[in-house]
Amino acid sequence: MKKGAAKFAQGDLSDRLAIPASEELSELAVTMNRMAENLDEKIKDFKTRSMELEAVHASMQEGVIAIDKDERIITINAAAAKIFDFPLSKLKARYILEVVRNFEFQKFIQRALATPEPVEDDIVITRDEDLILNIHSTALYDTGERRMGTLIIFHNITRVRRLERMHKDFAANVSHELKTPLTSIKGFIETLQEMLNTNDTGKSESFLKIIEKNVNRMIDLINDLLALSRLERLQGTDIQLESQDMATLIHGAVNSCHAGIQAKNIAVSIDCPEDLTAMVDPILMEQAFINLVDNAVKYSREDKPVTITVTRQDDFIDIEIKDKGCGIAKEHLSNIFNRFYRVDKARSRHEGGTGLGLAIVKHIIQYHKGKIDVQSKKDKGSTFRISIPV
């Protein structure tokens, strides 16, 4: 019995004591065996719950940190460790402010520990790209209902805030883009009315042309907005891919831009193997080509050539559209695929651009699991390169 009790004390609860003949000792042995069995069940239950909690903790996308009243870390999950770029194994028992050296977060912890009520706030973690976190705290209590610290949950809302900012900018840009031609149209209509009242019709034709140009600009803008909206709703799921001859699509796009090409006397050369095909949505891909060819023509000087080259590299098809136009300065290259971003606003509006063409192209190429980039120098021309899987 002494040896068996020693095993129990060491944590080995699988053995059972032999039941001696003596009545007093047999009752003691039975009691100790029952105690060992109960303890074994409770320990197994505790381990199971601990593993379940650990699994939930580890699988959470939100960062979770529990800290005590002295601001030491009690527990932290992998998501929180990743947010703060620290190895998980080195974080327990460390002071939280050793891990997160952020003044806003320090103030948040002080407020959270000073009140039993939940506290919520947004903080920004400065990095190459700022990280915006929504943090929420809840008071922690022990079994005796004594305050032992606080639990903090982190939600990464960087993408949400970025989208909100994009939506605000988008709404502001749309309003501005529509307001400009509407104001112009209104002004010229009022002028025409005054001229008609005074029988001064000499300039009416030029004014009507300006009104027509602004109306056409608004129509183009609305059409591009609708196209962009349709693409965003598609999210790549409803694209009808079919085997298409690339040469046919590119010749179709060039023919659609014929008026602009002829007006500037631009020679467009196409180098594309006749038998080169890819799985694409023909309507969307031709729209992407039209937008890029149209841009190349708009921003090229008269008599300057535009070249389109199509090649196959392993499992990808590369399409290069090269012009010798005004080019794009280096500081603008990273933003030109953003909605309403214009390198030269005055020139873009004069050429009739809506500022949405390249954003539409980017969406189309992404839905085809491809990529698009640009190389350009100011006054040296631009080369847009599309790469799509065969």
N, C-alpha and C positions, 0 to 999 in steps of 0.2 A: 504493500500500500504506500509505503514511503517513496519507493522508486517511481510508482505510478503518479503520485502527487507531484514529484519533481518534474516529470515529463509535462504534466499539465501546466506547471509554473513556467516551463520553457516554451510553451505555446503549442506543444504536440497534443492535440485534443482528440486524435483518432483512436488512441488506445483506450481500453477500459480496464478498470481494476477487477481482479478476481474477487469473488464473493466468499469471504471466509465463513467457517461454520459458526463462529461466535455470533450471537444475535446482535450484540451491541456493535461489533465491527462490521457485520454484514449491512446493517442500516446505514452506517457511515459510508461504506463502499458504494451502496446503491445511490445515496445522496450525491456523492462526488461524481459518480458516472453520469447522473442526470444533469448535474451542473456543467460537466464537460460537454455533454451533448447540446445543452442549451447555448453555452458559450460558442460552440462550433457553428451552430446555426446562425447566431447573431453576427458572428464575424464574417461568415459567408454572405449573409444578407447585406452587411455593411460594405463588403468588397464589391458586390454586385451593384449596389446603389452608387458607390464611388466611381465604378467603371462607367456606368450609365451617365452620371453627371459629367465625367471627364470627356465622354464621347460627345455629349451635347455641347459642352464648353468648347471643344476643339473644332466642331463642325460649324459653329456660329460664324456668320459673316461679319457680325458686329464685334468690335473690340470690347472686352470686358476686363475690368480691373477692380479688385477689392483691396482697400487699404485700411490700416488700423488708425487709431486716433493720433499716432505719431507720424502719420503719412508714410509708413512702410507698406510695401506691397505684400498682401496676404496671398493672393492668387492672381494670375493673369493668363489670358488665353493667347493662342497663336496669332489670332487676328490683330489683337492689340500690340503684341510684340512686333508684328510686321509693320503696323502703322508707324511705330517709333523706331523701326530699323535696329532692333536689339535682338540678340539670341535669347530665346525663351528660357533656356536653362540658367541664364545669368541674372534673371530679374527678380526672383523671389527673395523677400526680406530686404531688398534695397529700397532706399527712399525714392518715392515716385518722382521727385524733382531732379534726381540724378538722371532719370530716364527721359523726362520731358522738361527741357529747359525753355519754358515758355511763360512769359509774365501773365498772359490772360488765363492760362491753365492754372497757374499758381493761385491767382485770385479766386478762380472757380472752386478749387479744392478747399480754400479757407472758408468760403461761403457754405460749401456743402457740409463741412465738418461742424460748422457753427449752428446749424439748424437741423431739426428732425424732418423738416419738410423737403419734398423733392426739389431739385434745382436743375434748370436747363439753360443752355447757352450755346452759341456757336463760337468756335475759335479757329484761327488760321495757323497752320504749321508751315513755317517758311522753308521752302526747298527750291529746287530748280523750277518745279511747277508747284505753286502753293496748294496745300491740302486743306480743305475746309471740312471741319468736323462738327457735327451736332452732338453735344455731350449732355448726358442726363444722369443725375445722381439720386440714389436712394439710401436712406440710413440703414446700417447693419446693426442687429442686436444679437446678443448671446442668449442662451436658454433661460437666463435669469432676467431677461428683458433689460439688460444693461447695454448702453451704446458702446459698440466695439469698433466702429469705423463707418465706412461708406462704400457703396458699390457704384462704380461709374461705368456707363455704357456709351460706347463711341459709335456713331453712324457717320460713314464717309459720304458727305453730301456734295462733294466737289463737282461731280457730273451734273447733279440736279441744279446747283447754283449756276453752273456754266450754261445749262440749257435755259434757265430762267433769264439769264442775262442776254442770251442769244435771242430769245423770244421778244424781250423788251426792245433790243436793238433792231430786230426784224420789224416789229410794229412801227417803231420810230422811222426807220428807213422807208418802209412802204408809204407811210403818211407823207414823208418828205418828197418821195419820188412822184407821188400822185398830185401833191399840192402844187409842185412847180409847173407842170403843163396845164393844170386846171386854171391857175392864176393867169398864165399867159393867154390861154383861150378866152377867159373872161375879159381880160383887158382888151384884146383885139376885137372881140364881139362888140364891146361898148364903143370902141373907136369907130368900127364899121357903122354902128347905129347912128353915131354923130355925123359921119360922112354922108350917109344916106339922107339924113335930115337936111343937110346943106347941099345936097346934090353933088358932092365931091366924091366921085367914084374912081378917080385915077389910080389910087393905091389899093383899091379893094381886092384886086386879084392877088397881089403879093401877100396881103393880110390873110386871105383865104388859104393860101398855100402854107403859111405859117401855122394857121389853125389846123389844117389837115396834117401837117407834120407832127404837131403835138398830140392830136387825136391818135395818129398811128403809133406814136411812142407809148401812149397809155395802153393801147390795145396790145402792143408787144409786151409791155410790162405785165399786164393782167394774164396774158397767155403763158408767160414764163412762170408767173406765180402759180398758176393752175398746174403747169407741168411739174414744177417742183413739189407742189402739194401731192399730186398723184404719185410721184416717185417715193415720197416719204411714207405714203399709205401702203404702197406695195411692199416695202421692206424686203425686197428681193424674193418674196415667196410666190408672186403671181407672174413672174417673168416667163414668157414662152420661148424657151431656147430651141433653136433648130439650126441645122447645118446650113450655113450661108456662105456664098462666094464673096470674099472680101473685096475683090476688084469691083464687083457690081455695086456694093454698098458705097464704096468711095466715089465711083463715077457718078452715082446718084446724088451724093452730097455735093459734089463739085457742080453738077448741073443745076442744083437748087440755088447755088450762089452765082449763077451765070451773070445776072444783071450787074452785080457789084464788080465782078471780074472784068466784064466788058467795059464798064465805066472808067476803070483805072488802067485799062490795057495791060492787065497782068497775065503773064504766061504761067499756067499751072501745069506742072509735069507730075505724072503718076508712075511710080515704079512698083508694080505689084504683080507677082506671079498669078497667071490666070486660074491655076488649079488650087490656089490656097483657100481653104475653107476653115470655119470655126463655128462652134456652137454658141450662137448669140440670139438675142431678141432683135430681129432686123429693124423694127421701127425705132426702138430706143438707141441702138448702135448707130443707125444712120443719123439720128438727131444729134448724137454726140459729135459725129464727124462734121455735120453741117455747122454746128456751133464753133468748132475749132477752125474750119476752113473760112467761115464768115469773119471770125476775129483776125485771121491771118491777112485776109483781103482788106478789112477795114483799116488796120493799123500799118499796112504797107504803103510805101510811096508809089506813085504811078510808075509803070513800066518795070517794076521790080518783080522778080519771079517768086513763086511759091512752089515748093517741092514736097511731094508726099511719097514716102518710102515705106514699103511693107516687107518685112522679113520674118522668117520663122527661126526661133532659137529654142531647140529642144521641144518642150511641151507648151511653149508660149509663142504668140504672134506679137511682134512689135510694130507699131504704126507711128512714124515720125512725120509731123507736119511742121515744115520749116519755112520761115519768112525772113525777109531782109528789111523789116519795118523799123519802127521807132524803138523797139526793145523795152525791157523792164529793168529798172535799177535793182540791185541785189537786195536792198532792204524791203522791197515789196514782194519778193518771190514767195515767201512763206505764207502770205495772206491772200494771194490772188484767187484762190478757190473758195474764199469766204463770200457769203451773200452780200451783194451791194458794195463789195470792195472795189474801188477804182484807183488805178495808179495815177491817172490824170483825169480828174472829174470833169473838167471843162471839155476836154477832147472826147471823152467817152460819151458824154451827152450829145455833143455835136455829131458824133458818128452814129448816134442812135442806139447805143448800147444800154441795156437795162441793168447791168451789174449782176445778173443772175446766170448768165450763160455758162460760165466755168463751174459754178456750183452744181448746175444740172449735169454737166459732163462728169464731174467727180462722182455724183450719185450713181449715174448709169454704169460707170466703170467699176465701182465698188460692188454693185449688184451682179456684175459678171465675174466677181472674184479676181478682178484685175487691179492694176495700179496706174496712176498717171503722175508724171512729173514734168518739170519745165527747166530748160536752161536758156538763159537770156542775158544780154548785156545792153546797157543803155545805148541807143542809136546803132546797134549792131544786129538787131533782129532777135527772133525767139524760135526755139524748137520745143514743141510739145510732143512728149513721147507717151504713148499708150501701150501697155503690155497686158494682154488677156490670154487666159489659158485656151489651148486648142479645143 
